[in-house]
């Protein structure tokens, strides 16, 4: 049985659709219940529904053989897993944002509110900018509005939330999308099955690219 860590929510729905299209469906997922584990013995797969930020943890520690996780989480937590494929879904970016009209003062420490501590530190270290990190877990847009921080580092998809709060992107850090990952031991001992899935996913992505050109 191949254990697959599937992120809950919209991204998980898109991921499952892809897996279903390449022959790893599990109809029990559509049942109206609160179950977190679904399996299809015929296809030899077991889906584990987990919080998106926990997917890499399940895979790293072997509770799941494979999974799909955002590149932001891989960059932030650096889990010891194999990153096998960019699935090209869940596209967004990590960016720096500030209030409209914000003017940076390079002679003082920059206060940065974020939950992406390592991404922020690495970015600002790369441009030799001294910062003070203010760790927040939600409603990060409030920080510059209330004067808690000068800027924020956060995920930006459409930018509508920023606009609604009188904020704007002032720098892009890195593009983000969903990545197919594998546990290192599983990749060795279940290599045939994982490679087969990887090839099917690659073929599906190529089909989608060709369809765009038509």
C-alpha positions in Angstrom: 0.0 0.0 0.0 1.3 3.4 -1.0 0.6 6.0 1.7 -0.1 9.5 0.3 -0.3 12.6 2.4 -2.9 14.8 0.7 -3.3 18.4 1.8 -6.8 19.4 2.9 -8.6 22.2 1.1 -8.5 23.6 -2.5 -5.0 22.4 -3.2 -5.8 18.9 -2.0 -8.8 18.8 -4.3 -6.6 19.7 -7.3 -4.0 17.2 -6.3 -6.5 14.4 -5.9 -8.0 15.2 -9.3 -4.6 14.7 -10.8 -4.0 11.5 -9.0 -7.4 10.2 -10.0 -6.8 11.1 -13.6 -3.7 8.9 -13.7 -5.4 5.9 -12.1 -5.1 6.4 -8.4 -8.7 7.2 -7.6 -10.4 6.4 -4.2 -14.1 7.1 -4.3 -14.4 6.9 -0.5 -12.9 10.4 -0.4 -16.2 11.8 -1.7 -18.2 10.3 1.2 -19.8 12.8 3.5 -17.9 12.0 6.7 -15.1 13.1 9.0 -12.7 10.3 8.1 -9.1 11.2 7.6 -7.9 8.0 6.0 -9.2 6.5 2.8 -7.9 3.6 0.8 -8.4 1.7 -2.4 -7.0 -1.8 -2.1 -7.5 -2.4 -5.8 -5.2 0.6 -6.7 -2.9 0.0 -3.7 -3.2 3.5 -2.4 -4.1 5.0 1.0 -4.8 8.7 1.2 -4.2 10.6 4.5 -5.9 14.0 4.7 -3.6 16.3 6.7 -3.1 20.0 7.2 -1.1 21.4 4.3 1.7 22.6 6.6 2.1 19.1 8.0 2.4 17.2 4.8 6.2 17.3 4.7 6.4 16.2 8.4 4.3 13.1 7.7 6.5 12.3 4.6 9.8 13.1 6.3 9.1 10.8 9.2 7.7 7.9 7.1 4.1 8.1 8.1 3.4 8.8 4.4 5.5 7.5 1.5 4.7 10.5 -0.7 2.8 13.8 -0.6 2.2 17.1 -2.2 3.3 20.3 -0.5 3.8 24.0 -1.3 7.4 25.1 -2.2 7.1 27.8 0.6 6.9 25.1 3.2 9.9 23.3 1.8 11.9 26.5 1.8 10.8 27.4 5.3 11.3 24.1 7.1 13.9 22.3 4.9 12.5 18.8 5.5 14.7 15.8 4.7 12.7 14.6 1.8 13.1 14.1 -2.0 11.5 16.9 -4.1 10.6 15.0 -7.3 8.3 17.2 -9.4 6.8 20.6 -9.8 3.1 20.0 -10.3 2.5 23.5 -11.5 -0.6 24.0 -9.4 -1.3 26.2 -6.4 0.8 29.0 -8.0 1.5 32.1 -5.9 4.6 33.9 -4.6 6.2 34.9 -1.4 6.6 38.7 -1.4 7.4 41.7 0.7 4.5 44.2 1.2 4.1 47.5 2.9 1.6 50.3 3.2 1.0 52.5 0.2 3.3 55.4 0.4 5.9 53.6 2.6 9.4 54.9 2.3 12.2 52.7 3.7 14.8 54.2 6.0 18.0 52.2 5.3 19.8 53.6 8.3 17.6 51.7 10.9 16.7 48.1 11.5 13.7 47.0 9.4 10.9 45.4 11.3 9.4 42.5 9.4 6.2 40.7 10.4 5.9 37.2 9.0 5.3 33.5 9.7 8.0 32.7 7.1 10.9 33.4 9.4 13.6 31.5 7.5 12.6 32.7 4.1 12.6 36.3 5.3 16.0 36.0 7.0 17.6 34.4 4.0 16.1 37.0 1.7 17.3 40.0 3.7 20.7 38.4 4.5 21.1 38.1 0.7 20.7 41.9 0.3 22.7 42.7 3.5 19.7 44.3 5.3 19.5 44.2 9.0 16.0 43.2 10.2 14.0 42.5 13.3 11.6 39.5 12.9 8.1 39.8 14.4 6.6 36.3 14.2 2.9 36.2 13.5 0.6 33.3 12.5 -2.3 35.1 11.0 -3.8 38.5 9.9 -0.3 39.6 9.1 -1.6 42.5 7.0 -2.6 44.2 10.3 1.1 44.6 11.4 2.0 47.5 9.2 -1.4 49.1 9.5 -1.1 49.3 13.3 2.6 50.2 13.2 3.8 46.9 14.6 6.1 46.4 11.6 7.4 48.3 8.6 6.8 45.5 6.1 5.4 42.0 5.9 6.7 38.8 4.2 3.8 36.6 3.1 2.1 34.5 0.4 0.5 36.6 -2.3 -1.9 35.1 -4.8 -4.0 37.8 -6.4 -3.0 40.7 -4.2 -6.6 41.6 -3.5 -6.3 41.3 0.3 -3.3 43.6 0.2 -5.3 46.2 -1.9 -8.2 46.0 0.5 -5.9 46.9 3.4 -4.1 49.7 1.6 -0.9 47.6 1.1 1.1 46.8 -1.9 3.9 44.4 -3.0 7.3 46.2 -2.9 9.5 43.1 -3.7 9.0 39.5 -4.9 11.1 36.9 -3.1 10.2 33.6 -4.8 7.5 32.0 -6.9 5.6 29.1 -5.2 3.8 26.0 -6.5 2.9 22.5 -5.3 5.7 19.9 -5.3 5.5 16.2 -5.3 7.8 14.8 -2.5 8.8 11.4 -1.3 10.2 9.9 1.9 13.8 8.9 1.3 13.5 5.3 2.5 10.2 4.8 0.7 11.8 6.1 -2.5 14.4 3.3 -2.1 12.1 0.4 -1.1 9.0 1.4 -3.1 10.9 2.9 -6.0 9.0 1.0 -8.7 5.6 2.3 -7.5 6.8 5.9 -6.9 8.6 6.1 -10.2 5.5 4.8 -12.0 3.4 7.5 -10.4 6.0 10.1 -11.2 6.1 9.1 -14.9 2.3 9.2 -15.1 2.2 12.7 -13.5 4.9 13.9 -15.9 2.8 12.6 -18.8 -0.3 14.3 -17.4 1.5 17.6 -17.1 2.8 17.3 -20.7 -0.7 16.7 -21.9 -2.0 19.8 -20.1 0.8 21.9 -21.6 0.0 20.6 -25.1 -3.7 21.3 -24.5 -2.9 25.0 -23.7 -1.2 25.3 -27.1 -4.3 24.2 -29.0 
